[in-house]
């Protein structure tokens, strides 16, 4: 075979092929953006609600928000809400619970991003491991 074919056959540089293999059904660990983007949206809805009501709410209906992410991998909720603060939460559900690295995500009014699981909050929120 040609040297070029030999180079392609090696493990290095073929990471793109591996990533493409996940496209139809993303690996649970790759779904964290589903939770983080939903929480950022929920946070924005809280701020809009506050603008009109001078308080935050734990009522998803008042926020015009869903109780699940679009893909249904995470359940969404407002863990706490007051006149001065809120914390929104995404909890893995169904097959997503197989991702033990990032089982729960939280975002508060101050922008603090936390998570539960075996990985660091930075890794779960997309900042590497």
C-alpha positions as semicolon CSV with decimal commas, in nm:
position;residue;x (nm);y (nm);z (nm)
1;X;0,000;0,000;0,000
2;X;0,101;0,358;-0,034
3;X;0,251;0,548;0,262
4;X;-0,049;0,781;0,259
5;X;-0,289;0,491;0,312
6;X;-0,067;0,366;0,594
7;X;-0,079;0,705;0,760
8;X;-0,455;0,719;0,738
9;X;-0,486;0,373;0,887
10;X;-0,306;0,482;1,203
11;X;-0,491;0,580;1,516
12;X;-0,363;0,935;1,517
13;X;-0,562;1,192;1,330
14;X;-0,866;0,968;1,304
15;X;-1,051;1,131;1,594
16;X;-1,286;1,288;1,344
17;X;-1,407;0,942;1,241
18;X;-1,474;0,851;1,605
19;X;-1,674;1,170;1,665
20;X;-1,876;1,109;1,349
21;X;-1,974;0,770;1,489
22;X;-2,164;0,945;1,769
23;X;-2,377;1,162;1,540
24;X;-2,696;0,952;1,523
25;X;-2,716;0,886;1,899
26;X;-2,481;1,108;2,100
27;X;-2,299;0,942;2,386
28;X;-2,453;1,046;2,720
29;X;-2,141;1,243;2,814
30;X;-2,179;1,456;2,499
31;X;-2,532;1,566;2,589
32;X;-2,436;1,807;2,866
33;X;-2,482;2,103;2,629
34;X;-2,850;2,008;2,621
35;X;-2,870;2,077;2,996
36;X;-2,644;2,382;3,006
37;X;-2,814;2,565;2,720
38;X;-3,158;2,490;2,869
39;X;-3,046;2,632;3,205
40;X;-2,908;2,945;3,041
41;X;-3,243;2,989;2,866
42;X;-3,430;2,933;3,194
43;X;-3,204;3,187;3,363
44;X;-3,288;3,442;3,096
45;X;-3,659;3,372;3,148
46;X;-3,614;3,435;3,522
47;X;-3,453;3,772;3,451
48;X;-3,736;3,868;3,214
49;X;-3,991;3,763;3,477
50;X;-3,811;3,970;3,742
51;X;-3,822;4,277;3,519
52;X;-4,203;4,265;3,518
53;X;-4,268;4,127;3,869
54;X;-3,979;4,246;4,089
55;X;-3,928;3,887;4,207
56;X;-3,819;3,551;4,070
57;X;-4,051;3,250;4,048
58;X;-4,028;2,872;4,078
59;X;-4,330;2,831;3,848
60;X;-4,220;2,705;3,505
61;X;-4,560;2,790;3,358
62;X;-4,519;3,158;3,455
63;X;-4,178;3,145;3,287
64;X;-4,332;2,988;2,976
65;X;-4,075;2,712;3,011
66;X;-4,086;2,337;2,966
67;X;-4,023;2,085;3,245
68;X;-3,785;1,895;3,015
69;X;-3,510;1,975;2,769
70;X;-3,607;1,944;2,401
71;X;-3,441;1,604;2,379
72;X;-3,599;1,486;2,709
73;X;-3,258;1,387;2,851
74;X;-3,298;1,628;3,145
75;X;-3,582;1,738;3,372
76;X;-3,580;2,113;3,435
77;X;-3,688;2,290;3,752
78;X;-3,638;2,601;3,960
79;X;-3,473;2,465;4,275
80;X;-3,527;2,793;4,461
81;X;-3,663;3,140;4,390
82;X;-3,707;3,453;4,600
83;X;-3,730;3,827;4,555
84;X;-3,352;3,846;4,523
85;X;-3,217;3,515;4,392
86;X;-3,292;3,193;4,204
87;X;-3,130;2,861;4,121
88;X;-3,235;2,661;3,816
89;X;-3,161;2,291;3,785
90;X;-3,138;2,016;3,521
91;X;-3,152;1,654;3,641
92;X;-3,058;1,365;3,411
93;X;-3,344;1,127;3,338
94;X;-3,401;0,808;3,142
95;X;-3,096;0,674;2,958
96;X;-2,910;0,998;3,040
97;X;-2,864;0,872;3,398
98;X;-2,596;0,641;3,252
99;X;-2,372;0,950;3,238
100;X;-2,243;0,936;3,594
101;X;-1,997;1,218;3,522
102;X;-2,267;1,488;3,508
103;X;-2,599;1,384;3,663
104;X;-2,729;1,724;3,771
105;X;-2,654;2,084;3,674
106;X;-2,736;2,405;3,860
107;X;-2,709;2,771;3,765
108;X;-2,786;3,059;4,001
109;X;-2,857;3,429;3,953
110;X;-2,490;3,518;4,008
111;X;-2,396;3,288;3,718
112;X;-2,238;3,020;3,939
113;X;-2,236;2,690;3,752
114;X;-2,232;2,372;3,960
115;X;-2,288;2,004;3,888
116;X;-2,322;1,669;4,059
117;X;-2,135;1,360;3,941
118;X;-1,785;1,224;3,908
119;X;-1,657;1,502;3,675
120;X;-1,574;1,858;3,774
121;X;-1,829;2,135;3,722
122;X;-1,589;2,291;3,472
123;X;-1,588;1,971;3,265
124;X;-1,965;1,928;3,284
125;X;-2,029;2,287;3,179
126;X;-1,803;2,247;2,875
127;X;-1,470;2,375;3,000
128;X;-1,268;2,054;2,961
129;X;-1,181;1,798;3,228
